[in-house]
Amino acid sequence: MLKKDLINFLADTESGPMFLNSVNAEEEVKNWHYIAEKLEDCIKEVGAQNVLQIITENAFACKAAGAIMESKFPHIF
């Protein structure tokens, strides 16, 4: 069985959930820096003014990446 490490980015819109992007992170170290970089790319793609909240799993790297996004985009929680 082939294992793929994918990070999926989804948005919840007035019309319902929407798939934004998927990143193959199979050969990456998924630390807070990497996750924050990918989150920021996604936020910039849709426009920071269109993002209100980021929801991730409760892993340390995800929580740290979320804190970085809160400092870069104060209106996002």
PDB file with SEQRES, HELIX, SHEET and CRYST1 records, atoms N, CA, C and O in Angstrom:
SEQRES   1 A   77  MET LEU LYS LYS ASP LEU ILE ASN PHE LEU ALA ASP THR          
SEQRES   2 A   77  GLU SER GLY PRO MET PHE LEU ASN SER VAL ASN ALA GLU          
SEQRES   3 A   77  GLU GLU VAL LYS ASN TRP HIS TYR ILE ALA GLU LYS LEU          
SEQRES   4 A   77  GLU ASP CYS ILE LYS GLU VAL GLY ALA GLN ASN VAL LEU          
SEQRES   5 A   77  GLN ILE ILE THR GLU ASN ALA PHE ALA CYS LYS ALA ALA          
SEQRES   6 A   77  GLY ALA ILE MET GLU SER LYS PHE PRO HIS ILE PHE              
HELIX    1 AA1 TRP A   32  VAL A   46  1                                  15    
HELIX    2 AA2 ALA A   48  ASN A   50  5                                   3    
HELIX    3 AA3 PHE A   60  LYS A   72  1                                  13    
SHEET    1 AA1 2 LEU A   6  THR A  13  0                                        
SHEET    2 AA1 2 GLY A  16  ASN A  24 -1                                        
CRYST1    1.000    1.000    1.000  90.00  90.00  90.00 P 1           1          
ATOM      1  N   MET A   1       0.840  -1.182   0.000  1.00  0.00           N  
ATOM      2  CA  MET A   1       0.000   0.000   0.000  1.00  0.00           C  
ATOM      3  C   MET A   1       0.884   1.244   0.000  1.00  0.00           C  
ATOM      4  O   MET A   1       1.810   1.346   0.805  1.00  0.00           O  
ATOM      5  N   LEU A   2       0.611   2.171  -0.880  1.00  0.00           N  
ATOM      6  CA  LEU A   2       1.372   3.403  -1.009  1.00  0.00           C  
ATOM      7  C   LEU A   2       0.779   4.467  -0.089  1.00  0.00           C  
ATOM      8  O   LEU A   2      -0.416   4.755  -0.149  1.00  0.00           O  
ATOM      9  N   LYS A   3       1.620   5.043   0.755  1.00  0.00           N  
ATOM     10  CA  LYS A   3       1.158   6.064   1.692  1.00  0.00           C  
ATOM     11  C   LYS A   3       1.438   7.443   1.119  1.00  0.00           C  
ATOM     12  O   LYS A   3       2.558   7.718   0.690  1.00  0.00           O  
ATOM     13  N   LYS A   4       0.447   8.304   1.105  1.00  0.00           N  
ATOM     14  CA  LYS A   4       0.597   9.682   0.658  1.00  0.00           C  
ATOM     15  C   LYS A   4       0.316  10.600   1.830  1.00  0.00           C  
ATOM     16  O   LYS A   4      -0.670  10.421   2.546  1.00  0.00           O  
ATOM     17  N   ASP A   5       1.170  11.571   2.025  1.00  0.00           N  
ATOM     18  CA  ASP A   5       0.979  12.585   3.050  1.00  0.00           C  
ATOM     19  C   ASP A   5       0.446  13.835   2.378  1.00  0.00           C  
ATOM     20  O   ASP A   5       1.213  14.618   1.817  1.00  0.00           O  
ATOM     21  N   LEU A   6      -0.854  14.024   2.430  1.00  0.00           N  
ATOM     22  CA  LEU A   6      -1.472  15.176   1.797  1.00  0.00           C  
ATOM     23  C   LEU A   6      -1.986  16.144   2.849  1.00  0.00           C  
ATOM     24  O   LEU A   6      -2.480  15.738   3.900  1.00  0.00           O  
ATOM     25  N   ILE A   7      -1.864  17.425   2.550  1.00  0.00           N  
ATOM     26  CA  ILE A   7      -2.475  18.467   3.365  1.00  0.00           C  
ATOM     27  C   ILE A   7      -3.541  19.101   2.484  1.00  0.00           C  
ATOM     28  O   ILE A   7      -3.231  19.646   1.425  1.00  0.00           O  
ATOM     29  N   ASN A   8      -4.782  19.032   2.912  1.00  0.00           N  
ATOM     30  CA  ASN A   8      -5.896  19.571   2.138  1.00  0.00           C  
ATOM     31  C   ASN A   8      -6.343  20.906   2.713  1.00  0.00           C  
ATOM     32  O   ASN A   8      -6.383  21.093   3.929  1.00  0.00           O  
ATOM     33  N   PHE A   9      -6.675  21.820   1.832  1.00  0.00           N  
ATOM     34  CA  PHE A   9      -7.176  23.131   2.216  1.00  0.00           C  
ATOM     35  C   PHE A   9      -8.598  23.267   1.680  1.00  0.00           C  
ATOM     36  O   PHE A   9      -8.840  23.153   0.478  1.00  0.00           O  
ATOM     37  N   LEU A  10      -9.523  23.510   2.590  1.00  0.00           N  
ATOM     38  CA  LEU A  10     -10.937  23.619   2.257  1.00  0.00           C  
ATOM     39  C   LEU A  10     -11.467  24.949   2.768  1.00  0.00           C  
ATOM     40  O   LEU A  10     -10.906  25.538   3.692  1.00  0.00           O  
ATOM     41  N   ALA A  11     -12.538  25.410   2.171  1.00  0.00           N  
ATOM     42  CA  ALA A  11     -13.192  26.635   2.632  1.00  0.00           C  
ATOM     43  C   ALA A  11     -14.670  26.349   2.816  1.00  0.00           C  
ATOM     44  O   ALA A  11     -15.251  25.545   2.087  1.00  0.00           O  
ATOM     45  N   ASP A  12     -15.269  27.001   3.781  1.00  0.00           N  
ATOM     46  CA  ASP A  12     -16.708  26.919   3.960  1.00  0.00           C  
ATOM     47  C   ASP A  12     -17.286  28.229   3.437  1.00  0.00           C  
ATOM     48  O   ASP A  12     -16.954  29.304   3.936  1.00  0.00           O  
ATOM     49  N   THR A  13     -18.142  28.133   2.443  1.00  0.00           N  
ATOM     50  CA  THR A  13     -18.722  29.318   1.822  1.00  0.00           C  
ATOM     51  C   THR A  13     -20.229  29.318   2.026  1.00  0.00           C  
ATOM     52  O   THR A  13     -20.793  28.364   2.562  1.00  0.00           O  
ATOM     53  N   GLU A  14     -20.869  30.383   1.600  1.00  0.00           N  
ATOM     54  CA  GLU A  14     -22.331  30.449   1.697  1.00  0.00           C  
ATOM     55  C   GLU A  14     -22.979  29.325   0.902  1.00  0.00           C  
ATOM     56  O   GLU A  14     -24.070  28.873   1.248  1.00  0.00           O  
ATOM     57  N   SER A  15     -22.321  28.870  -0.156  1.00  0.00           N  
ATOM     58  CA  SER A  15     -22.848  27.797  -1.000  1.00  0.00           C  
ATOM     59  C   SER A  15     -22.500  26.408  -0.471  1.00  0.00           C  
ATOM     60  O   SER A  15     -22.990  25.405  -0.992  1.00  0.00           O  
ATOM     61  N   GLY A  16     -21.661  26.344   0.557  1.00  0.00           N  
ATOM     62  CA  GLY A  16     -21.246  25.071   1.122  1.00  0.00           C  
ATOM     63  C   GLY A  16     -19.739  24.905   1.047  1.00  0.00           C  
ATOM     64  O   GLY A  16     -19.042  25.819   0.606  1.00  0.00           O  
ATOM     65  N   PRO A  17     -19.220  23.752   1.471  1.00  0.00           N  
ATOM     66  CA  PRO A  17     -17.777  23.526   1.480  1.00  0.00           C  
ATOM     67  C   PRO A  17     -17.190  23.531   0.065  1.00  0.00           C  
ATOM     68  O   PRO A  17     -17.835  23.110  -0.895  1.00  0.00           O  
ATOM     69  N   MET A  18     -15.949  24.020  -0.037  1.00  0.00           N  
ATOM     70  CA  MET A  18     -15.276  24.091  -1.324  1.00  0.00           C  
ATOM     71  C   MET A  18     -13.816  23.675  -1.154  1.00  0.00           C  
ATOM     72  O   MET A  18     -13.130  24.143  -0.245  1.00  0.00           O  
ATOM     73  N   PHE A  19     -13.355  22.803  -2.025  1.00  0.00           N  
ATOM     74  CA  PHE A  19     -11.955  22.377  -2.042  1.00  0.00           C  
ATOM     75  C   PHE A  19     -11.118  23.497  -2.646  1.00  0.00           C  
ATOM     76  O   PHE A  19     -11.449  24.017  -3.712  1.00  0.00           O  
ATOM     77  N   LEU A  20     -10.016  23.878  -1.959  1.00  0.00           N  
ATOM     78  CA  LEU A  20      -9.136  24.923  -2.469  1.00  0.00           C  
ATOM     79  C   LEU A  20      -7.849  24.366  -3.057  1.00  0.00           C  
ATOM     80  O   LEU A  20      -7.462  24.717  -4.171  1.00  0.00           O  
ATOM     81  N   ASN A  21      -7.189  23.493  -2.297  1.00  0.00           N  
ATOM     82  CA  ASN A  21      -5.864  23.053  -2.699  1.00  0.00           C  
ATOM     83  C   ASN A  21      -5.479  21.799  -1.910  1.00  0.00           C  
ATOM     84  O   ASN A  21      -6.030  21.513  -0.847  1.00  0.00           O  
ATOM     85  N   SER A  22      -4.531  21.076  -2.459  1.00  0.00           N  
ATOM     86  CA  SER A  22      -3.958  19.928  -1.768  1.00  0.00           C  
ATOM     87  C   SER A  22      -2.454  19.954  -2.006  1.00  0.00           C  
ATOM     88  O   SER A  22      -1.998  20.183  -3.126  1.00  0.00           O  
ATOM     89  N   VAL A  23      -1.692  19.717  -0.952  1.00  0.00           N  
ATOM     90  CA  VAL A  23      -0.236  19.742  -1.044  1.00  0.00           C  
ATOM     91  C   VAL A  23       0.300  18.357  -0.705  1.00  0.00           C  
ATOM     92  O   VAL A  23      -0.053  17.781   0.324  1.00  0.00           O  
ATOM     93  N   ASN A  24       1.147  17.831  -1.571  1.00  0.00           N  
ATOM     94  CA  ASN A  24       1.808  16.561  -1.294  1.00  0.00           C  
ATOM     95  C   ASN A  24       2.999  16.862  -0.390  1.00  0.00           C  
ATOM     96  O   ASN A  24       3.996  17.426  -0.840  1.00  0.00           O  
ATOM     97  N   ALA A  25       2.896  16.490   0.868  1.00  0.00           N  
ATOM     98  CA  ALA A  25       3.942  16.769   1.854  1.00  0.00           C  
ATOM     99  C   ALA A  25       4.696  15.504   2.218  1.00  0.00           C  
ATOM    100  O   ALA A  25       5.272  15.404   3.301  1.00  0.00           O  
ATOM    101  N   GLU A  26       4.691  14.548   1.320  1.00  0.00           N  
ATOM    102  CA  GLU A  26       5.277  13.235   1.574  1.00  0.00           C  
ATOM    103  C   GLU A  26       6.751  13.310   1.964  1.00  0.00           C  
ATOM    104  O   GLU A  26       7.193  12.583   2.853  1.00  0.00           O  
ATOM    105  N   GLU A  27       7.500  14.167   1.320  1.00  0.00           N  
ATOM    106  CA  GLU A  27       8.938  14.238   1.584  1.00  0.00           C  
ATOM    107  C   GLU A  27       9.321  15.488   2.373  1.00  0.00           C  
ATOM    108  O   GLU A  27      10.489  15.876   2.395  1.00  0.00           O  
ATOM    109  N   GLU A  28       8.352  16.111   3.013  1.00  0.00           N  
ATOM    110  CA  GLU A  28       8.598  17.335   3.774  1.00  0.00           C  
ATOM    111  C   GLU A  28       8.555  17.052   5.273  1.00  0.00           C  
ATOM    112  O   GLU A  28       7.890  16.119   5.725  1.00  0.00           O  
ATOM    113  N   VAL A  29       9.266  17.862   6.021  1.00  0.00           N  
ATOM    114  CA  VAL A  29       9.149  17.848   7.473  1.00  0.00           C  
ATOM    115  C   VAL A  29       7.989  18.780   7.802  1.00  0.00           C  
ATOM    116  O   VAL A  29       8.066  19.983   7.552  1.00  0.00           O  
ATOM    117  N   LYS A  30       6.923  18.232   8.357  1.00  0.00           N  
ATOM    118  CA  LYS A  30       5.720  19.005   8.599  1.00  0.00           C  
ATOM    119  C   LYS A  30       5.805  19.717   9.949  1.00  0.00           C  
ATOM    120  O   LYS A  30       5.061  19.408  10.881  1.00  0.00           O  
ATOM    121  N   ASN A  31       6.722  20.669  10.031  1.00  0.00           N  
ATOM    122  CA  ASN A  31       6.883  21.451  11.255  1.00  0.00           C  
ATOM    123  C   ASN A  31       6.035  22.722  11.150  1.00  0.00           C  
ATOM    124  O   ASN A  31       5.375  22.955  10.138  1.00  0.00           O  
ATOM    125  N   TRP A  32       6.059  23.537  12.202  1.00  0.00           N  
ATOM    126  CA  TRP A  32       5.231  24.736  12.239  1.00  0.00           C  
ATOM    127  C   TRP A  32       5.583  25.695  11.111  1.00  0.00           C  
ATOM    128  O   TRP A  32       4.699  26.364  10.576  1.00  0.00           O  
ATOM    129  N   HIS A  33       6.853  25.774  10.741  1.00  0.00           N  
ATOM    130  CA  HIS A  33       7.278  26.697   9.688  1.00  0.00           C  
ATOM    131  C   HIS A  33       6.677  26.277   8.337  1.00  0.00           C  
ATOM    132  O   HIS A  33       6.152  27.117   7.605  1.00  0.00           O  
ATOM    133  N   TYR A  34       6.752  25.003   8.015  1.00  0.00           N  
ATOM    134  CA  TYR A  34       6.220  24.492   6.747  1.00  0.00           C  
ATOM    135  C   TYR A  34       4.706  24.683   6.678  1.00  0.00           C  
ATOM    136  O   TYR A  34       4.177  25.128   5.660  1.00  0.00           O  
ATOM    137  N   ILE A  35       4.019  24.348   7.752  1.00  0.00           N  
ATOM    138  CA  ILE A  35       2.557  24.472   7.771  1.00  0.00           C  
ATOM    139  C   ILE A  35       2.138  25.932   7.670  1.00  0.00           C  
ATOM    140  O   ILE A  35       1.190  26.256   6.956  1.00  0.00           O  
ATOM    141  N   ALA A  36       2.836  26.815   8.379  1.00  0.00           N  
ATOM    142  CA  ALA A  36       2.522  28.246   8.309  1.00  0.00           C  
ATOM    143  C   ALA A  36       2.732  28.775   6.888  1.00  0.00           C  
ATOM    144  O   ALA A  36       1.940  29.580   6.400  1.00  0.00           O  
ATOM    145  N   GLU A  37       3.784  28.328   6.236  1.00  0.00           N  
ATOM    146  CA  GLU A  37       4.056  28.764   4.856  1.00  0.00           C  
ATOM    147  C   GLU A  37       2.921  28.351   3.920  1.00  0.00           C  
ATOM    148  O   GLU A  37       2.476  29.146   3.092  1.00  0.00           O  
ATOM    149  N   LYS A  38       2.460  27.121   4.049  1.00  0.00           N  
ATOM    150  CA  LYS A  38       1.373  26.627   3.195  1.00  0.00           C  
ATOM    151  C   LYS A  38       0.047  27.314   3.521  1.00  0.00           C  
ATOM    152  O   LYS A  38      -0.734  27.615   2.618  1.00  0.00           O  
ATOM    153  N   LEU A  39      -0.207  27.562   4.799  1.00  0.00           N  
ATOM    154  CA  LEU A  39      -1.415  28.294   5.176  1.00  0.00           C  
ATOM    155  C   LEU A  39      -1.403  29.703   4.596  1.00  0.00           C  
ATOM    156  O   LEU A  39      -2.407  30.175   4.062  1.00  0.00           O  
ATOM    157  N   GLU A  40      -0.252  30.371   4.708  1.00  0.00           N  
ATOM    158  CA  GLU A  40      -0.154  31.735   4.193  1.00  0.00           C  
ATOM    159  C   GLU A  40      -0.345  31.759   2.676  1.00  0.00           C  
ATOM    160  O   GLU A  40      -1.005  32.658   2.156  1.00  0.00           O  
ATOM    161  N   ASP A  41       0.216  30.797   1.969  1.00  0.00           N  
ATOM    162  CA  ASP A  41       0.018  30.711   0.513  1.00  0.00           C  
ATOM    163  C   ASP A  41      -1.469  30.612   0.178  1.00  0.00           C  
ATOM    164  O   ASP A  41      -1.957  31.281  -0.733  1.00  0.00           O  
ATOM    165  N   CYS A  42      -2.169  29.785   0.914  1.00  0.00           N  
ATOM    166  CA  CYS A  42      -3.591  29.572   0.671  1.00  0.00           C  
ATOM    167  C   CYS A  42      -4.396  30.836   1.009  1.00  0.00           C  
ATOM    168  O   CYS A  42      -5.309  31.210   0.272  1.00  0.00           O  
ATOM    169  N   ILE A  43      -4.059  31.476   2.103  1.00  0.00           N  
ATOM    170  CA  ILE A  43      -4.747  32.712   2.503  1.00  0.00           C  
ATOM    171  C   ILE A  43      -4.551  33.782   1.440  1.00  0.00           C  
ATOM    172  O   ILE A  43      -5.502  34.471   1.068  1.00  0.00           O  
ATOM    173  N   LYS A  44      -3.332  33.925   0.951  1.00  0.00           N  
ATOM    174  CA  LYS A  44      -3.057  34.933  -0.075  1.00  0.00           C  
ATOM    175  C   LYS A  44      -3.777  34.609  -1.384  1.00  0.00           C  
ATOM    176  O   LYS A  44      -4.189  35.511  -2.112  1.00  0.00           O  
ATOM    177  N   GLU A  45      -3.923  33.333  -1.674  1.00  0.00           N  
ATOM    178  CA  GLU A  45      -4.599  32.936  -2.910  1.00  0.00           C  
ATOM    179  C   GLU A  45      -6.067  33.346  -2.919  1.00  0.00           C  
ATOM    180  O   GLU A  45      -6.577  33.809  -3.939  1.00  0.00           O  
ATOM    181  N   VAL A  46      -6.748  33.178  -1.789  1.00  0.00           N  
ATOM    182  CA  VAL A  46      -8.171  33.538  -1.731  1.00  0.00           C  
ATOM    183  C   VAL A  46      -8.389  34.979  -1.282  1.00  0.00           C  
ATOM    184  O   VAL A  46      -9.501  35.497  -1.383  1.00  0.00           O  
ATOM    185  N   GLY A  47      -7.348  35.621  -0.792  1.00  0.00           N  
ATOM    186  CA  GLY A  47      -7.456  36.991  -0.296  1.00  0.00           C  
ATOM    187  C   GLY A  47      -7.710  37.001   1.195  1.00  0.00           C  
ATOM    188  O   GLY A  47      -8.713  36.467   1.667  1.00  0.00           O  
ATOM    189  N   ALA A  48      -6.805  37.606   1.929  1.00  0.00           N  
ATOM    190  CA  ALA A  48      -6.906  37.613   3.394  1.00  0.00           C  
ATOM    191  C   ALA A  48      -8.234  38.201   3.867  1.00  0.00           C  
ATOM    192  O   ALA A  48      -8.751  37.800   4.910  1.00  0.00           O  
ATOM    193  N   GLN A  49      -8.785  39.138   3.116  1.00  0.00           N  
ATOM    194  CA  GLN A  49     -10.062  39.751   3.511  1.00  0.00           C  
ATOM    195  C   GLN A  49     -11.212  38.755   3.461  1.00  0.00           C  
ATOM    196  O   GLN A  49     -12.273  39.011   4.030  1.00  0.00           O  
ATOM    197  N   ASN A  50     -11.019  37.629   2.793  1.00  0.00           N  
ATOM    198  CA  ASN A  50     -12.065  36.607   2.676  1.00  0.00           C  
ATOM    199  C   ASN A  50     -11.932  35.491   3.708  1.00  0.00           C  
ATOM    200  O   ASN A  50     -12.742  34.564   3.718  1.00  0.00           O  
ATOM    201  N   VAL A  51     -10.925  35.567   4.575  1.00  0.00           N  
ATOM    202  CA  VAL A  51     -10.682  34.517   5.569  1.00  0.00           C  
ATOM    203  C   VAL A  51     -10.996  35.060   6.959  1.00  0.00           C  
ATOM    204  O   VAL A  51     -10.499  36.115   7.350  1.00  0.00           O  
ATOM    205  N   LEU A  52     -11.815  34.339   7.691  1.00  0.00           N  
ATOM    206  CA  LEU A  52     -12.164  34.735   9.055  1.00  0.00           C  
ATOM    207  C   LEU A  52     -11.539  33.828  10.092  1.00  0.00           C  
ATOM    208  O   LEU A  52     -11.181  34.275  11.182  1.00  0.00           O  
ATOM    209  N   GLN A  53     -11.406  32.541   9.755  1.00  0.00           N  
ATOM    210  CA  GLN A  53     -10.973  31.560  10.740  1.00  0.00           C  
ATOM    211  C   GLN A  53     -10.203  30.447  10.051  1.00  0.00           C  
ATOM    212  O   GLN A  53     -10.477  30.095   8.904  1.00  0.00           O  
ATOM    213  N   ILE A  54      -9.229  29.899  10.779  1.00  0.00           N  
ATOM    214  CA  ILE A  54      -8.475  28.732  10.322  1.00  0.00           C  
ATOM    215  C   ILE A  54      -8.718  27.618  11.328  1.00  0.00           C  
ATOM    216  O   ILE A  54      -8.601  27.824  12.536  1.00  0.00           O  
ATOM    217  N   ILE A  55      -9.054  26.445  10.828  1.00  0.00           N  
ATOM    218  CA  ILE A  55      -9.267  25.288  11.690  1.00  0.00           C  
ATOM    219  C   ILE A  55      -8.280  24.211  11.287  1.00  0.00           C  
ATOM    220  O   ILE A  55      -8.213  23.831  10.118  1.00  0.00           O  
ATOM    221  N   THR A  56      -7.508  23.712  12.258  1.00  0.00           N  
ATOM    222  CA  THR A  56      -6.523  22.662  12.007  1.00  0.00           C  
ATOM    223  C   THR A  56      -6.689  21.576  13.066  1.00  0.00           C  
ATOM    224  O   THR A  56      -7.529  21.688  13.959  1.00  0.00           O  
ATOM    225  N   GLU A  57      -5.894  20.547  12.956  1.00  0.00           N  
ATOM    226  CA  GLU A  57      -5.868  19.563  14.033  1.00  0.00           C  
ATOM    227  C   GLU A  57      -5.140  20.173  15.229  1.00  0.00           C  
ATOM    228  O   GLU A  57      -4.586  21.267  15.126  1.00  0.00           O  
ATOM    229  N   ASN A  58      -5.139  19.486  16.336  1.00  0.00           N  
ATOM    230  CA  ASN A  58      -4.620  20.030  17.584  1.00  0.00           C  
ATOM    231  C   ASN A  58      -3.134  19.726  17.807  1.00  0.00           C  
ATOM    232  O   ASN A  58      -2.644  19.875  18.926  1.00  0.00           O  
ATOM    233  N   ALA A  59      -2.418  19.308  16.779  1.00  0.00           N  
ATOM    234  CA  ALA A  59      -0.989  19.017  16.912  1.00  0.00           C  
ATOM    235  C   ALA A  59      -0.218  20.307  17.200  1.00  0.00           C  
ATOM    236  O   ALA A  59      -0.637  21.391  16.794  1.00  0.00           O  
ATOM    237  N   PHE A  60       0.903  20.182  17.899  1.00  0.00           N  
ATOM    238  CA  PHE A  60       1.695  21.349  18.275  1.00  0.00           C  
ATOM    239  C   PHE A  60       2.064  22.197  17.056  1.00  0.00           C  
ATOM    240  O   PHE A  60       1.935  23.420  17.092  1.00  0.00           O  
ATOM    241  N   ALA A  61       2.522  21.555  15.979  1.00  0.00           N  
ATOM    242  CA  ALA A  61       2.953  22.296  14.784  1.00  0.00           C  
ATOM    243  C   ALA A  61       1.792  23.094  14.191  1.00  0.00           C  
ATOM    244  O   ALA A  61       1.989  24.219  13.731  1.00  0.00           O  
ATOM    245  N   CYS A  62       0.599  22.531  14.198  1.00  0.00           N  
ATOM    246  CA  CYS A  62      -0.567  23.232  13.659  1.00  0.00           C  
ATOM    247  C   CYS A  62      -0.970  24.405  14.542  1.00  0.00           C  
ATOM    248  O   CYS A  62      -1.311  25.477  14.041  1.00  0.00           O  
ATOM    249  N   LYS A  63      -0.930  24.202  15.855  1.00  0.00           N  
ATOM    250  CA  LYS A  63      -1.261  25.300  16.772  1.00  0.00           C  
ATOM    251  C   LYS A  63      -0.259  26.435  16.645  1.00  0.00           C  
ATOM    252  O   LYS A  63      -0.642  27.604  16.661  1.00  0.00           O  
ATOM    253  N   ALA A  64       1.033  26.099  16.516  1.00  0.00           N  
ATOM    254  CA  ALA A  64       2.065  27.127  16.362  1.00  0.00           C  
ATOM    255  C   ALA A  64       1.902  27.864  15.033  1.00  0.00           C  
ATOM    256  O   ALA A  64       2.064  29.083  14.982  1.00  0.00           O  
ATOM    257  N   ALA A  65       1.587  27.145  13.965  1.00  0.00           N  
ATOM    258  CA  ALA A  65       1.358  27.772  12.661  1.00  0.00           C  
ATOM    259  C   ALA A  65       0.148  28.698  12.727  1.00  0.00           C  
ATOM    260  O   ALA A  65       0.158  29.777  12.133  1.00  0.00           O  
ATOM    261  N   GLY A  66      -0.890  28.282  13.444  1.00  0.00           N  
ATOM    262  CA  GLY A  66      -2.067  29.126  13.625  1.00  0.00           C  
ATOM    263  C   GLY A  66      -1.738  30.421  14.354  1.00  0.00           C  
ATOM    264  O   GLY A  66      -2.250  31.484  14.006  1.00  0.00           O  
ATOM    265  N   ALA A  67      -0.887  30.327  15.359  1.00  0.00           N  
ATOM    266  CA  ALA A  67      -0.478  31.526  16.094  1.00  0.00           C  
ATOM    267  C   ALA A  67       0.282  32.494  15.184  1.00  0.00           C  
ATOM    268  O   ALA A  67       0.135  33.711  15.301  1.00  0.00           O  
ATOM    269  N   ILE A  68       1.084  31.952  14.290  1.00  0.00           N  
ATOM    270  CA  ILE A  68       1.814  32.797  13.337  1.00  0.00           C  
ATOM    271  C   ILE A  68       0.820  33.502  12.405  1.00  0.00           C  
ATOM    272  O   ILE A  68       0.974  34.688  12.115  1.00  0.00           O  
ATOM    273  N   MET A  69      -0.187  32.777  11.945  1.00  0.00           N  
ATOM    274  CA  MET A  69      -1.182  33.390  11.065  1.00  0.00           C  
ATOM    275  C   MET A  69      -1.950  34.483  11.799  1.00  0.00           C  
ATOM    276  O   MET A  69      -2.267  35.519  11.215  1.00  0.00           O  
ATOM    277  N   GLU A  70      -2.251  34.258  13.078  1.00  0.00           N  
ATOM    278  CA  GLU A  70      -2.942  35.292  13.865  1.00  0.00           C  
ATOM    279  C   GLU A  70      -2.096  36.550  13.988  1.00  0.00           C  
ATOM    280  O   GLU A  70      -2.634  37.658  13.992  1.00  0.00           O  
ATOM    281  N   SER A  71      -0.781  36.396  14.088  1.00  0.00           N  
ATOM    282  CA  SER A  71       0.072  37.581  14.203  1.00  0.00           C  
ATOM    283  C   SER A  71       0.222  38.295  12.852  1.00  0.00           C  
ATOM    284  O   SER A  71       0.337  39.520  12.818  1.00  0.00           O  
ATOM    285  N   LYS A  72       0.222  37.561  11.760  1.00  0.00           N  
ATOM    286  CA  LYS A  72       0.343  38.181  10.435  1.00  0.00           C  
ATOM    287  C   LYS A  72      -0.982  38.756   9.946  1.00  0.00           C  
ATOM    288  O   LYS A  72      -1.010  39.763   9.238  1.00  0.00           O  
ATOM    289  N   PHE A  73      -2.070  38.111  10.328  1.00  0.00           N  
ATOM    290  CA  PHE A  73      -3.413  38.527   9.903  1.00  0.00           C  
ATOM    291  C   PHE A  73      -4.277  38.643  11.155  1.00  0.00           C  
ATOM    292  O   PHE A  73      -4.984  37.696  11.499  1.00  0.00           O  
ATOM    293  N   PRO A  74      -4.235  39.785  11.843  1.00  0.00           N  
ATOM    294  CA  PRO A  74      -4.912  39.928  13.151  1.00  0.00           C  
ATOM    295  C   PRO A  74      -6.433  39.677  13.117  1.00  0.00           C  
ATOM    296  O   PRO A  74      -7.015  39.344  14.149  1.00  0.00           O  
ATOM    297  N   HIS A  75      -7.072  39.826  11.975  1.00  0.00           N  
ATOM    298  CA  HIS A  75      -8.511  39.608  11.912  1.00  0.00           C  
ATOM    299  C   HIS A  75      -8.877  38.133  11.808  1.00  0.00           C  
ATOM    300  O   HIS A  75     -10.047  37.778  11.950  1.00  0.00           O  
ATOM    301  N   ILE A  76      -7.891  37.265  11.560  1.00  0.00           N  
ATOM    302  CA  ILE A  76      -8.123  35.826  11.450  1.00  0.00           C  
ATOM    303  C   ILE A  76      -7.881  35.174  12.805  1.00  0.00           C  
ATOM    304  O   ILE A  76      -6.868  35.443  13.451  1.00  0.00           O  
ATOM    305  N   PHE A  77      -8.789  34.333  13.233  1.00  0.00           N  
ATOM    306  CA  PHE A  77      -8.575  33.590  14.484  1.00  0.00           C  
ATOM    307  C   PHE A  77      -8.660  32.116  14.235  1.00  0.00           C  
ATOM    308  O   PHE A  77      -8.507  31.323  15.164  1.00  0.00           O  
TER     309      PHE A  77                                                      
END                                                                             
